[in-house]
Amino acid sequence: MKIVVIGTGYVGLVSGTCFSEMGNHVTCVDIDSKKIESLKNGILPIFEPGLETMVLKNVASGNLHFTTNLHEVLPDAQIVFIAVGTPMGEDGSADLQYVLAVAKSIGQAIEKRIIVVDKSTVPVGTADKVKATIQQELNNRGVTTEFDVVSNPEFLKEGAAIQDFMKPDRVVVGVASDYAMEKMRQLYAPFCMSHDRFIAMDIRSAEMTKYAANAMLATKISFMNEIANICEKVGADANMVRIGIGSDNRIGYSFIYPGCGYGGSCFPKDVKALKKIAEEHNYKAQLITAVENVNDAQKLVIANKIVAKFGENLQGFTFGIWGLAFKPGTDDMREAPAIYIIKELVKRGAKIQAYDPKATVEAQTHYLKGIENITYVASKYQALENADALVLLTEWKEFRSPDFDEIKTQLKNPIIFDGRNQYNMFNIEEKGFEYYQIGKA
Ligand code: UDX
């Protein structure tokens, strides 16, 4: 099939590349000419395992193309994906300006029947707005072609996006016509070879499915973080409680790891947006609001433990931070707990020595830009040189089984604050460490 993907961000680039991998002819479009030039030269704007190899391969084979010229490629396409950003507006709702601007461009360019797919995470009812915007442009031009608007939310995990796309748990498609449903089914058939993972439904339910999935996962995390905080108070161990409840397959083991709060591009934004969508429909989403509040507080739990140990004033103290990215396997720092924790420590006068395998540039140039008293180092042990404690914030594999003797040698004090409960199995207290974790006092 001939496919156009508008937006070469995380979702657009992964989707476009994976469609091309399955033999489709894909053109990825972006208004950012620098980005497109880089992509043409094989330079990717994001780090995602396996993506670069797949991009290079499909560019070489002629299946994958990049351009800034939507008008040139659209008339020929059978399906166009909208995968532009929906940043959080000031009031917490998703800002639709980019989605609707793209819809307008589509209306200005199409000549024959096309399927327009909303891939971006958009509030319920957006497909109707996209449809109306395109129709308006067609009317202005006096063009009478039919077109379909489809909702096809993505469920990609950063760090595992290629795998999630190539072997999805499910493909949710909201459609209003048999024609569009058949075409979408054909497009996704190669991704659902083992069994049918294609779930067709009405458009609004598909739009809502995305928010419900992310809100459910965020709820599991906030629930467990709250249980962990209570465990600390009552003398229980959240790690044991996690195993105890996870063994019930109605609950399951996944997404019940207590930690320093969820971050990333999806959960914080989507939970907020869902709350807003409910509000706009005169419903007060109490549970969703609590999920958000618990998470905001959770991001500071580790900082609070540090303050409890070293005092309110952290002047003269240095902390070695392991991990800046919001989770392992990515250089993404959006809403990362590290941002909040580091800012809190620096505000109290502390010095930071930070190491992350991938996210240092992001931190320096964007998320922690301009903040003094942070030194970025090139190795995990360097971050600990003469530091008062190790603070682990992202559970990268290289932090999982470190050389504890080396940690002790480098640190001024053998103290570890473990925001991801990575070391509770190592009996490190017996090795002479003072150990602070989440969910066990
Ligand atoms: C998520 C969804 O998983 C994906 O389906 C959706 O499309 C986009 O949002 P992602 O943001 O890449 O993907 O990250 P994910 O791996 O789901 O983790 C989100 C956050 O939750 C991370 O900050 C992680 O550290 C935290 N988390 C996860 C916990 O704190 N505890 C857990 O048990 C699981």
Residues whose N, C-alpha, C, O or C-beta is under 5 A from the ligand:
A	BS01	UDX	E154 F155 L156 K157 E158 I221 S254 F255 I256 Y257 G259 G261 Y262 G263 G264 S265 C266 F267 F326 K327
